[in-house]
Amino acid sequence: MSTAKRCDGLTRRNFVRVGGLTALGLGLGPFLKLQREAAARPNRGPRPKGTAKSCILIWLDGGASHLDTFDPKPNAPAEVRGPFESIGTQLTGIRISEHMPQTAKMLDQFALLRSVTSPFGVHNFAVQYLMTGYQPTPAIQYPVMGSVVAHMREQNAILPSNIAIPHLISRDAATIGNGFLPNNTKHFSLGSDPGKRGYQVRDLDFYQGLDISRLDQRRKIVRAMNEFGALKSNAKGSADPDLERAYNLIASAEAKAAFDLTDETEQIRERYTLDPRANLADSNNIGQQCLLARRLVERGVPFVTVNNTGWDNHLDLATYANRHPGDPRSASHALIPGLDKALSALVGDLSDRGMLDETLVLVMTDFGRTPKINSTGGRDHWPNCFSVAMAGGGIRGGQVIGASDDLGEFVKDRPIHPGDLSSTIYTLLGIEPGHELQTPEGRPIRIAPQESSVIRELLV
């Protein structure tokens, strides 16, 4: 965008920013300019065979316990088993947490990766490694997968290509963003949680309403300024393209509708809700987060991150199943049962709509938790072995890949590294893992690490 001064001393960029149209500090005008420029770039690299058009990453922030979700050890000593029982699933001989009965019934649509391993037991490095596929280094900031996908895919006409629900903020100041890629690939955070009262999307405040007439007036003034400048230079006048895109986003009924959960029937919203008796505005957050994610990919958004917090549990593990012991409403906020209801609803809903084969669903987390229960009845950080769950996106479901040992302590078979995960995810999305991106300094960087391998068992 040109920063040439107008007769009033304003740059065009600053004019677009008038009115506080911001998205995490990035004005919508510049944001959309970057989006348009990225879409115009030719040659985005070879596209391998992949059926997935979009990805929903359910991120369990803090480090969810593999032993209390996808990899229980019913025959281990009590101090390893923990307070929860395990139940059988659709897959013979495979058991998961007793608090995940809905997922157990449809596990034939999932692939469980029980041998993911990482060297990082602190949040900031662990999150960077899992979300980028690259081990952190002070020499370069790698982009998260959502930013890479946004960079490699053609941009949606209105909606951002990389959206975080409600935000993508991790503990310990983890560097998770667009890295060396253009700012238009940075995640667009909603700034509000669809599972809470007062939910409003940043810059799309359709509950309080927006004075479109004032924005339209600004647009007309800029058009007049352009035309005046064109007359003086004998050039053809034109509207500011970035202000036009900003206006289209704010004024778009389609954009507003995409984020409006009241558009869904009560039956659908309750499908994602742990306790249907609870007010939907007070329901388990992850359910409504996943429902919104489905609405966004349904409208062409290629990457959506559901950032579900509360999993860094060093204390009483009972809070995994009941966040507020003794509170009769606490069942609607329980972590593992909430995940079970939201995940099963999302996969089932996508399947019913014929969208599952083209939508990759991931459940990932920082790391696992220690096999032995600590003195406060919880588990501490444990990166040596943990689990990831996948569904849809053309994967071969109904299988468990890799295994932990009898205590869930170390990888017993088929170690899987975060780089392997990223390489596989890109492949499923039709993006060549070996394609090279360029840093602003011209340094070539592979999309996935050189040493990474695609998890071939997942490919159909």
Residue, then its C-alpha position, 0 to 999 in steps of 0.5 A: m500500500s502506498t504511504a504517499k501523503r494526501c493534501d491533508g497530510l494523512t497517509r492512505r493507510n492511516f485513513v483506513r485505520v480511522g474508527g478503530l477497526t483493528a484485529l489484534g493491533l493490525g488495522l483491517g485495511p493493512f490486514l486485507k491488503l496483505q491478504r490480497e497480496a498473498a492471494a495474488r502471488p503465483n506458484r504456491g508450490p506442488r500440491p500432493k494428493g490430499t483430500a482435506k480442504s480444511c483443518i480444525l485443531i482442537w488444542l488442549d492448552g496446558g498439557a492434557s494427560h494421555l493416561d486419563t484420556f486416550d491411553p489409560k493403563p488399567n493394569a498398572p499400579a493404582e498410583v499410575r492408573g489414577p482416579f478414573e476407570s477405562i472403557g472399551t471402544q469400537l476397536t477391539g482391545i482398545r480402551i480409553s477414559e471412562h469419561m469419553p463414552q461418546t468418543a468410544k462409540m465412534l473410535d472406528q472413525f479415529a486414529l490414535l497416535r499413542s507414541v508422540t514424543s518431544p524433548f520439551g517439558v516446559h510450555n513455551f518450547a513444547v507449544q512451539y514444537l507441536m504447533t510448528g513442527y520445528q524445534p525452537t531456536p533463537a535463530i528463527q521464528y517458525p510459523v505455526m501450521g495455521s499460518v503456513v496453510a493460510h500462506m499456501r492456500e488461496q485467500n477467502a474473499i471475506l473471512p480470514s484464512n487462519i482463525a483462532i477461537p477465542h484466541l491463540i495465547s499460550r502460557d509462558a510467552a510461547t512464540i506462536g504466530n506467523g513467524f517469518l511469513p507475512n502478517n496476513t497469515k497470522h491467526f485472526s483471534l475472535g477476542s471472545d468465547p462463543g461458549k460464554r455470555g456476551y460473546q462478540v467478535r472483534d470488529l464484527d460486533f453484530y450484537q451491538g450493531l455497527d454504524i455502517s453509514r459512518l464507514d460508508q461515509r469514510r469510503k466515499i471521502v477516500r474515493a473523492m480524494n483518489e479522484f481529486g488526486a487522479l485529476k491532478s495527475n491525469a491518471k485514472g481515479s479508483a477507490d482505495p482497494d484496502l478500504e473497499r475490502a475492509y468495508n466489505l468485511i464489516a458490512s458483509a451479512e455473510a461474514k456476520a452470519a458465519f460467527d453467529l451461533t444463534d443461526e443454528t437450531e437449538q437441537i444442533r447447539e445442544r448436540y455440542t453441549l455437555d448438559p442440555r439442561a444448562n443455559l446454552a450461554d453457560s454451556n461447556n465452552i469447548g462445545q460451542q467453540c467446536l460448533l463455531a469451528r464447523r461453521l467457519v470451515e463450512r464457509g471455506v476457512p482452511f484452518v481453525t484453532v479451538n484453544n481450550t484452556g485449563w489442562d495444566n493440572h498439577l493438582d487433584l485429577a478429579t477436576y478433569a472430570n468435574r472442574h468445581p467439585g460440589d457445584p451442581r452446575s459443574a458437570s457442564h464445565a467438566l474438561i474430559p466429559g466436555l471434550d468427549k461431547a464436543l469432539s464426538a458431536l463435531v465429527g458426527d456433525l461433519s459426517d452428517r453434512g458430508m464434510l468429514d472427508e474434507t475436514l481434518v480434525l486434530v486433538m493435540t496438546d503441549f505434552g503428556r503428564t507424569p505416569k505417577i500421581n504426585s503428592t497433590g493428587g495430580r500429574d506433572h509435565w511429561p513430554n517423553c510419551f503422549s497421545v494425539a487423536m485424528a479424524g476425517g481429512g481422508i485418514r485411515g481411521g479405526q487404528v492405533i499407531g504406536a504404543s507406550d510402555d506398560l506405565g505410559e512412561f516411554v515410547k514402546d513402539r513407533p516413535i512419532h515426532p512433532g515434525d512427523l505430525s506437521s509433515t503428515i498434516y500438510t500432506l493430508l491438506g494437499i501441501e508438499p512438506g518439502h516445499e520451500l518458503q522464503t524468509p524476508e532475507g531470502r533464506p529458504i525454509r522447508i515447510a516441514p523439517q528435513e528429517s521429518s517423515v509422513i506417517r504413512e499408516l494414516l494415508v488411505 
